[in-house]
Amino acid sequence: WLFLIQPECADGVVVADEAACLRVAGFDRSFCARAFARPEEAIFRAGNVYATLSDCQKRFTTCIDYPGAHGYTPKPSGFCLERGADGALASMRPVYGP
């Protein structure tokens, strides 16, 4: 699992999946289930779409079909989860890297 504080996630925690989310202090089962109910939406909002697999792989090692459109997007290594003051998920962004 991935659990890192990274520059692109200064106000949150990077986790690879729901299981890793559950291991973060203060993140309970309900919070993690809501966060990972539709991770493809976070990928879609990031907007990193390439017309061809080759174009995507020129910049990223692993690419996947872009959800909801024709094209390819880098496969996230994790997701930056930011929790709001009310305890709800404030933001979920894909993180790309090793």
C-alpha positions in Angstrom: 0.0 0.0 0.0 1.0 3.6 -0.5 0.8 6.1 2.4 2.9 9.2 1.7 2.7 12.9 2.2 3.8 14.3 -1.2 4.0 17.9 -2.5 1.0 17.3 -4.7 -0.9 16.3 -1.6 0.3 18.7 1.0 -3.1 19.0 2.7 -4.0 15.4 2.6 -2.9 11.8 2.5 -2.0 9.7 -0.5 -3.4 6.1 -0.4 -3.4 3.5 -3.1 -6.8 2.0 -2.4 -9.6 1.6 0.2 -7.7 -0.9 2.2 -4.8 1.6 2.7 -7.3 4.3 3.5 -8.6 2.3 6.4 -5.1 2.2 7.9 -4.9 6.0 8.1 -5.6 7.3 11.6 -8.9 9.2 11.6 -10.2 7.7 8.4 -13.0 5.3 9.3 -14.8 2.6 7.2 -17.6 5.0 6.2 -15.2 7.8 5.0 -13.1 5.3 3.0 -16.1 3.6 1.4 -17.4 7.0 0.3 -14.0 8.1 -1.0 -13.5 4.9 -3.1 -17.1 4.4 -4.2 -16.2 5.8 -7.6 -12.5 6.5 -8.0 -12.9 6.7 -11.8 -14.7 10.1 -11.2 -11.5 11.5 -9.7 -9.5 10.2 -12.7 -12.1 11.7 -15.1 -12.0 15.1 -13.4 -8.1 15.2 -13.6 -8.6 15.4 -17.4 -5.3 13.8 -18.4 -6.5 12.3 -21.7 -4.4 11.2 -24.6 -5.7 10.2 -28.0 -3.6 7.1 -28.3 -2.0 4.7 -25.9 1.4 5.5 -27.4 0.9 9.3 -26.7 0.1 8.4 -23.0 3.0 6.1 -22.7 5.5 8.7 -23.9 4.9 10.5 -20.6 3.7 7.8 -18.2 4.7 4.2 -17.7 1.2 2.7 -17.2 -1.9 3.9 -19.0 -5.5 2.8 -18.9 -8.6 3.4 -21.0 -10.0 6.9 -20.2 -13.3 6.4 -18.3 -16.2 7.8 -20.3 -14.3 8.9 -23.4 -12.2 7.5 -26.2 -8.6 7.8 -25.3 -6.1 6.9 -22.6 -5.1 8.3 -19.2 -2.2 7.5 -16.9 -3.0 4.9 -14.2 -2.8 6.6 -10.8 -0.4 5.2 -8.3 -2.7 6.5 -5.6 -5.2 9.1 -4.6 -4.8 12.3 -2.5 -7.6 12.4 0.0 -8.4 15.6 1.8 -10.8 15.6 4.7 -12.9 18.7 5.3 -13.5 20.4 8.7 -16.9 18.6 8.8 -15.1 15.2 8.5 -16.4 14.5 5.0 -14.3 14.0 1.9 -13.3 17.4 0.7 -11.2 16.4 -2.3 -9.9 13.2 -4.1 -7.3 13.6 -6.8 -5.3 11.0 -8.6 -1.5 11.0 -8.0 0.9 9.7 -10.6 4.3 8.5 -9.8 6.4 5.5 -8.6 
